[in-house]
Amino acid sequence: MHKFIGLCAKQNIASTKVLVKNGFQLEAVIRDECKLDDNWLDDCAYGLLSHERG
């Protein structure tokens, strides 16, 4: 595997912390990706290349 990808809602602080703690870097913010009730939420895409793993 060359690249690992993690996606989470921008508002999901706990998931963001887990990804960053494990070396993932923010690669993109995908605006209005999913709808929850009447609100559109942004998703964040994080990436980790295999040679960056600790």
trRosetta pair geometry for C-beta under 8 A, 3 or more apart (Angstrom, degrees):
i j d omega theta_ij theta_ji phi_ij phi_ji
1 4 6.7 56 144 -65 128 78
1 50 6.0 151 97 -80 69 120
2 49 6.7 -27 162 -150 68 77
2 50 5.4 -92 -145 -8 32 119
3 47 6.0 -19 -171 -162 110 105
3 48 7.1 149 -159 77 61 45
3 49 5.5 -33 -102 -106 77 58
3 50 6.9 -90 -65 -26 36 80
4 24 7.4 -95 98 -96 104 102
4 47 7.0 145 80 -158 55 53
4 48 4.5 -13 60 62 104 98
4 49 7.9 -159 22 -76 74 13
4 50 7.6 114 -17 -73 91 63
5 45 6.5 -22 -165 -167 103 93
5 46 7.0 145 -161 79 52 54
5 47 5.6 -19 -104 -101 69 73
5 48 8.0 -166 -72 24 30 70
6 15 7.7 -170 163 168 119 102
6 19 4.6 -165 91 -113 154 124
6 24 5.4 -35 28 -125 127 164
6 45 7.6 148 80 -159 48 45
6 46 4.3 -16 63 63 97 108
6 47 7.7 -167 23 -72 72 29
6 48 7.6 37 -5 -3 105 104
7 43 5.6 5 -172 177 100 122
7 44 7.1 163 -150 80 53 49
7 45 5.6 -17 -99 -103 81 65
7 46 7.5 -171 -75 22 32 76
8 12 4.6 -109 166 70 112 133
8 15 3.8 -179 -131 114 156 139
8 16 6.1 -146 82 -60 140 66
8 19 6.9 -150 2 -23 131 138
8 43 6.9 162 87 -154 23 77
8 44 5.8 -16 65 55 74 94
8 46 7.6 6 15 0 97 114
9 12 4.3 98 62 -14 88 107
9 15 7.5 90 41 47 69 139
9 34 7.4 -80 -97 50 101 122
9 41 5.2 -19 -144 157 110 135
9 42 7.3 109 -162 81 62 50
9 43 6.0 -60 -102 -104 42 63
9 44 7.5 46 139 10 12 85
10 29 6.5 42 -88 -141 125 104
10 41 6.8 -170 30 177 92 85
10 42 4.1 18 -11 84 135 100
10 43 6.6 -145 -33 -110 79 11
10 44 5.2 112 -90 -35 69 101
11 41 6.5 -81 6 -145 116 114
11 42 8.0 117 -22 53 80 80
12 15 4.3 12 132 27 119 115
12 16 6.3 145 97 -21 71 88
13 16 5.5 -57 -148 37 33 116
13 17 6.3 35 155 -22 67 104
14 17 5.9 -54 -152 32 30 111
14 18 6.7 30 152 -19 63 104
15 18 5.6 -52 -150 33 36 112
15 19 6.4 33 154 -17 67 105
16 19 5.9 -58 -151 37 30 109
16 20 6.2 23 157 -12 67 111
16 44 6.7 39 -101 62 102 152
16 46 8.0 153 -132 -51 62 139
17 20 6.0 -58 -142 42 29 106
17 21 5.9 33 158 -23 65 111
18 21 5.8 -56 -144 36 25 113
18 22 6.5 10 159 -7 61 113
19 22 6.1 -72 -153 45 27 102
19 24 4.0 -54 172 52 90 140
19 46 4.5 90 170 76 142 170
20 23 7.8 113 -175 -17 30 8
20 24 6.1 -83 -79 63 34 82
20 46 7.6 -114 -63 -132 61 146
22 48 7.2 -54 121 -74 92 157
23 48 5.4 84 104 -124 96 123
23 52 5.8 168 161 138 128 103
23 53 6.6 157 73 -113 158 43
23 54 6.1 174 -57 -13 143 103
24 46 3.8 53 156 157 126 122
24 47 6.4 143 -155 64 85 18
24 48 4.6 -76 -96 -50 67 105
25 46 6.4 155 71 -156 27 79
25 47 6.0 -33 60 63 80 73
25 48 7.1 132 9 -81 75 61
26 29 7.6 9 -178 -53 115 81
26 44 6.0 -52 -131 -173 99 114
26 45 7.6 100 -159 77 57 51
26 46 5.8 -46 -93 -100 43 78
27 45 5.1 -60 66 104 99 95
27 46 6.4 142 5 -125 90 23
27 47 4.6 42 -35 1 138 113
28 44 7.3 164 88 -156 51 49
28 45 4.3 10 55 45 94 116
29 42 5.5 6 180 174 97 127
29 43 7.5 161 -160 84 51 44
29 44 5.6 -24 -106 -103 68 71
29 45 7.7 -153 -75 17 23 78
30 33 4.4 60 114 -70 109 125
30 42 6.4 157 78 -164 51 71
30 43 4.5 -9 57 61 108 94
30 44 7.5 -166 18 -80 78 20
30 45 6.4 70 -22 -25 108 106
31 42 5.2 -30 -116 -109 46 100
32 40 4.0 -1 -132 164 83 136
32 41 7.5 112 -123 58 33 25
32 42 6.8 -12 -32 -82 33 65
33 40 7.8 130 34 -178 38 89
33 41 6.6 -54 54 91 81 70
33 42 6.2 82 5 -147 100 32
33 43 4.0 -35 39 -1 160 109
34 40 7.4 154 84 -153 31 61
34 41 5.3 -21 69 57 81 101
34 43 6.7 72 1 -49 101 110
35 38 7.7 -18 -174 -142 103 17
35 39 7.0 157 -155 82 63 37
35 40 5.4 -37 -98 -97 74 63
35 41 7.3 167 -99 11 22 82
36 39 5.6 -23 68 67 79 90
36 41 5.7 31 5 -21 111 124
48 52 5.6 -135 -167 80 74 121
48 53 6.6 80 158 -73 117 77
49 52 4.7 88 62 1 80 110
50 53 6.1 -32 -165 -4 41 114
